[in-house]
Amino acid sequence: MKANTDTATDPLKWRTPVYVRIGRGMREPVEGPHRALLYLSTRWPAERSRCHAHAKFACAAAIEQSGSPERARDAFVAAVIEARIHA
């Protein structure tokens, strides 16, 4: 599953963004599945889990319009909480 992670052209926005903090960085909003997939693929802490894998799958499915953006958000939130990067 290949998905475009360019957030500038992201037509899918969640009603409520998910806020994350990577390391000691600033609090950052993740507003939709494109940006979530970018975080899951390139900015995630080293430890990966089933929640992480499920969130990647759900976000890619939402982008490809074979899944729900809100289900992708729920999966991303679960992964964020498990990784302890919720801000």
PyMOL commands that place a pseudoatom at each C-alpha (Angstrom):
pseudoatom trace, name=CA, resn=MET, resi=1, chain=A, elem=C, hetatm=0, pos=[0.000, 0.000, 0.000]
pseudoatom trace, name=CA, resn=LYS, resi=2, chain=A, elem=C, hetatm=0, pos=[1.670, 3.207, -1.116]
pseudoatom trace, name=CA, resn=ALA, resi=3, chain=A, elem=C, hetatm=0, pos=[0.147, 6.448, 0.131]
pseudoatom trace, name=CA, resn=ASN, resi=4, chain=A, elem=C, hetatm=0, pos=[0.934, 10.081, -0.501]
pseudoatom trace, name=CA, resn=THR, resi=5, chain=A, elem=C, hetatm=0, pos=[1.979, 11.697, 2.792]
pseudoatom trace, name=CA, resn=ASP, resi=6, chain=A, elem=C, hetatm=0, pos=[1.979, 15.299, 1.530]
pseudoatom trace, name=CA, resn=THR, resi=7, chain=A, elem=C, hetatm=0, pos=[-0.050, 17.149, 4.164]
pseudoatom trace, name=CA, resn=ALA, resi=8, chain=A, elem=C, hetatm=0, pos=[-0.458, 20.263, 2.012]
pseudoatom trace, name=CA, resn=THR, resi=9, chain=A, elem=C, hetatm=0, pos=[-2.855, 18.396, -0.268]
pseudoatom trace, name=CA, resn=ASP, resi=10, chain=A, elem=C, hetatm=0, pos=[-4.570, 16.338, 2.433]
pseudoatom trace, name=CA, resn=PRO, resi=11, chain=A, elem=C, hetatm=0, pos=[-8.312, 16.475, 1.761]
pseudoatom trace, name=CA, resn=LEU, resi=12, chain=A, elem=C, hetatm=0, pos=[-8.989, 14.296, 4.814]
pseudoatom trace, name=CA, resn=LYS, resi=13, chain=A, elem=C, hetatm=0, pos=[-9.090, 16.194, 8.072]
pseudoatom trace, name=CA, resn=TRP, resi=14, chain=A, elem=C, hetatm=0, pos=[-10.235, 14.849, 11.398]
pseudoatom trace, name=CA, resn=ARG, resi=15, chain=A, elem=C, hetatm=0, pos=[-12.783, 16.846, 13.390]
pseudoatom trace, name=CA, resn=THR, resi=16, chain=A, elem=C, hetatm=0, pos=[-10.332, 16.975, 16.277]
pseudoatom trace, name=CA, resn=PRO, resi=17, chain=A, elem=C, hetatm=0, pos=[-6.566, 16.793, 15.776]
pseudoatom trace, name=CA, resn=VAL, resi=18, chain=A, elem=C, hetatm=0, pos=[-4.422, 14.408, 17.793]
pseudoatom trace, name=CA, resn=TYR, resi=19, chain=A, elem=C, hetatm=0, pos=[-1.567, 16.155, 19.595]
pseudoatom trace, name=CA, resn=VAL, resi=20, chain=A, elem=C, hetatm=0, pos=[1.778, 14.392, 19.901]
pseudoatom trace, name=CA, resn=ARG, resi=21, chain=A, elem=C, hetatm=0, pos=[5.155, 15.208, 21.373]
pseudoatom trace, name=CA, resn=ILE, resi=22, chain=A, elem=C, hetatm=0, pos=[8.179, 13.372, 20.004]
pseudoatom trace, name=CA, resn=GLY, resi=23, chain=A, elem=C, hetatm=0, pos=[11.022, 13.270, 22.527]
pseudoatom trace, name=CA, resn=ARG, resi=24, chain=A, elem=C, hetatm=0, pos=[11.483, 16.683, 24.109]
pseudoatom trace, name=CA, resn=GLY, resi=25, chain=A, elem=C, hetatm=0, pos=[10.043, 18.453, 21.085]
pseudoatom trace, name=CA, resn=MET, resi=26, chain=A, elem=C, hetatm=0, pos=[7.094, 20.765, 20.931]
pseudoatom trace, name=CA, resn=ARG, resi=27, chain=A, elem=C, hetatm=0, pos=[3.466, 19.673, 20.969]
pseudoatom trace, name=CA, resn=GLU, resi=28, chain=A, elem=C, hetatm=0, pos=[2.435, 19.032, 17.356]
pseudoatom trace, name=CA, resn=PRO, resi=29, chain=A, elem=C, hetatm=0, pos=[-1.048, 18.568, 15.861]
pseudoatom trace, name=CA, resn=VAL, resi=30, chain=A, elem=C, hetatm=0, pos=[-1.759, 15.611, 13.599]
pseudoatom trace, name=CA, resn=GLU, resi=31, chain=A, elem=C, hetatm=0, pos=[-4.884, 16.589, 11.678]
pseudoatom trace, name=CA, resn=GLY, resi=32, chain=A, elem=C, hetatm=0, pos=[-5.548, 13.669, 9.351]
pseudoatom trace, name=CA, resn=PRO, resi=33, chain=A, elem=C, hetatm=0, pos=[-4.466, 10.268, 8.109]
pseudoatom trace, name=CA, resn=HIS, resi=34, chain=A, elem=C, hetatm=0, pos=[-1.837, 11.618, 5.672]
pseudoatom trace, name=CA, resn=ARG, resi=35, chain=A, elem=C, hetatm=0, pos=[0.110, 13.328, 8.423]
pseudoatom trace, name=CA, resn=ALA, resi=36, chain=A, elem=C, hetatm=0, pos=[-0.511, 10.436, 10.816]
pseudoatom trace, name=CA, resn=LEU, resi=37, chain=A, elem=C, hetatm=0, pos=[1.000, 8.030, 8.300]
pseudoatom trace, name=CA, resn=LEU, resi=38, chain=A, elem=C, hetatm=0, pos=[4.000, 10.329, 7.953]
pseudoatom trace, name=CA, resn=TYR, resi=39, chain=A, elem=C, hetatm=0, pos=[4.525, 10.257, 11.735]
pseudoatom trace, name=CA, resn=LEU, resi=40, chain=A, elem=C, hetatm=0, pos=[4.010, 6.492, 11.908]
pseudoatom trace, name=CA, resn=SER, resi=41, chain=A, elem=C, hetatm=0, pos=[6.532, 5.941, 9.101]
pseudoatom trace, name=CA, resn=THR, resi=42, chain=A, elem=C, hetatm=0, pos=[9.272, 8.463, 9.840]
pseudoatom trace, name=CA, resn=ARG, resi=43, chain=A, elem=C, hetatm=0, pos=[8.941, 10.088, 13.262]
pseudoatom trace, name=CA, resn=TRP, resi=44, chain=A, elem=C, hetatm=0, pos=[7.840, 7.230, 15.491]
pseudoatom trace, name=CA, resn=PRO, resi=45, chain=A, elem=C, hetatm=0, pos=[9.845, 6.085, 18.523]
pseudoatom trace, name=CA, resn=ALA, resi=46, chain=A, elem=C, hetatm=0, pos=[12.033, 3.044, 17.850]
pseudoatom trace, name=CA, resn=GLU, resi=47, chain=A, elem=C, hetatm=0, pos=[9.708, 0.566, 19.547]
pseudoatom trace, name=CA, resn=ARG, resi=48, chain=A, elem=C, hetatm=0, pos=[6.933, -0.673, 17.223]
pseudoatom trace, name=CA, resn=SER, resi=49, chain=A, elem=C, hetatm=0, pos=[3.849, -2.676, 18.182]
pseudoatom trace, name=CA, resn=ARG, resi=50, chain=A, elem=C, hetatm=0, pos=[0.635, -4.163, 16.864]
pseudoatom trace, name=CA, resn=CYS, resi=51, chain=A, elem=C, hetatm=0, pos=[-1.124, -0.849, 17.567]
pseudoatom trace, name=CA, resn=HIS, resi=52, chain=A, elem=C, hetatm=0, pos=[1.498, 0.897, 15.437]
pseudoatom trace, name=CA, resn=ALA, resi=53, chain=A, elem=C, hetatm=0, pos=[1.031, -1.585, 12.580]
pseudoatom trace, name=CA, resn=HIS, resi=54, chain=A, elem=C, hetatm=0, pos=[-2.761, -1.354, 12.809]
pseudoatom trace, name=CA, resn=ALA, resi=55, chain=A, elem=C, hetatm=0, pos=[-2.624, 2.456, 12.762]
pseudoatom trace, name=CA, resn=LYS, resi=56, chain=A, elem=C, hetatm=0, pos=[-0.415, 2.437, 9.639]
pseudoatom trace, name=CA, resn=PHE, resi=57, chain=A, elem=C, hetatm=0, pos=[-2.818, 0.066, 7.910]
pseudoatom trace, name=CA, resn=ALA, resi=58, chain=A, elem=C, hetatm=0, pos=[-5.902, 2.081, 8.967]
pseudoatom trace, name=CA, resn=CYS, resi=59, chain=A, elem=C, hetatm=0, pos=[-4.402, 5.404, 7.862]
pseudoatom trace, name=CA, resn=ALA, resi=60, chain=A, elem=C, hetatm=0, pos=[-3.335, 3.995, 4.486]
pseudoatom trace, name=CA, resn=ALA, resi=61, chain=A, elem=C, hetatm=0, pos=[-6.828, 2.509, 4.022]
pseudoatom trace, name=CA, resn=ALA, resi=62, chain=A, elem=C, hetatm=0, pos=[-8.442, 5.867, 4.799]
pseudoatom trace, name=CA, resn=ILE, resi=63, chain=A, elem=C, hetatm=0, pos=[-6.165, 7.612, 2.311]
pseudoatom trace, name=CA, resn=GLU, resi=64, chain=A, elem=C, hetatm=0, pos=[-7.026, 5.048, -0.348]
pseudoatom trace, name=CA, resn=GLN, resi=65, chain=A, elem=C, hetatm=0, pos=[-10.725, 5.495, 0.499]
pseudoatom trace, name=CA, resn=SER, resi=66, chain=A, elem=C, hetatm=0, pos=[-11.184, 1.873, 1.496]
pseudoatom trace, name=CA, resn=GLY, resi=67, chain=A, elem=C, hetatm=0, pos=[-11.375, 2.739, 5.188]
pseudoatom trace, name=CA, resn=SER, resi=68, chain=A, elem=C, hetatm=0, pos=[-12.873, 5.344, 7.467]
pseudoatom trace, name=CA, resn=PRO, resi=69, chain=A, elem=C, hetatm=0, pos=[-10.852, 8.439, 8.428]
pseudoatom trace, name=CA, resn=GLU, resi=70, chain=A, elem=C, hetatm=0, pos=[-12.374, 8.308, 11.917]
pseudoatom trace, name=CA, resn=ARG, resi=71, chain=A, elem=C, hetatm=0, pos=[-11.381, 4.645, 12.366]
pseudoatom trace, name=CA, resn=ALA, resi=72, chain=A, elem=C, hetatm=0, pos=[-7.888, 5.657, 11.277]
pseudoatom trace, name=CA, resn=ARG, resi=73, chain=A, elem=C, hetatm=0, pos=[-7.938, 8.381, 13.941]
pseudoatom trace, name=CA, resn=ASP, resi=74, chain=A, elem=C, hetatm=0, pos=[-9.027, 5.887, 16.603]
pseudoatom trace, name=CA, resn=ALA, resi=75, chain=A, elem=C, hetatm=0, pos=[-6.202, 3.521, 15.613]
pseudoatom trace, name=CA, resn=PHE, resi=76, chain=A, elem=C, hetatm=0, pos=[-3.692, 6.385, 15.596]
pseudoatom trace, name=CA, resn=VAL, resi=77, chain=A, elem=C, hetatm=0, pos=[-4.828, 7.540, 19.052]
pseudoatom trace, name=CA, resn=ALA, resi=78, chain=A, elem=C, hetatm=0, pos=[-4.377, 3.997, 20.408]
pseudoatom trace, name=CA, resn=ALA, resi=79, chain=A, elem=C, hetatm=0, pos=[-0.848, 3.856, 18.961]
pseudoatom trace, name=CA, resn=VAL, resi=80, chain=A, elem=C, hetatm=0, pos=[-0.003, 7.315, 20.314]
pseudoatom trace, name=CA, resn=ILE, resi=81, chain=A, elem=C, hetatm=0, pos=[-1.184, 6.400, 23.809]
pseudoatom trace, name=CA, resn=GLU, resi=82, chain=A, elem=C, hetatm=0, pos=[0.685, 3.091, 23.732]
pseudoatom trace, name=CA, resn=ALA, resi=83, chain=A, elem=C, hetatm=0, pos=[3.891, 4.837, 22.580]
pseudoatom trace, name=CA, resn=ARG, resi=84, chain=A, elem=C, hetatm=0, pos=[3.398, 7.487, 25.311]
pseudoatom trace, name=CA, resn=ILE, resi=85, chain=A, elem=C, hetatm=0, pos=[3.737, 10.405, 22.924]
pseudoatom trace, name=CA, resn=HIS, resi=86, chain=A, elem=C, hetatm=0, pos=[0.279, 11.914, 23.528]
pseudoatom trace, name=CA, resn=ALA, resi=87, chain=A, elem=C, hetatm=0, pos=[0.585, 15.614, 24.298]
for i in range(1, 87): cmd.bond("trace and resi %d" % i, "trace and resi %d" % (i + 1))
show_as sticks, trace
zoom trace
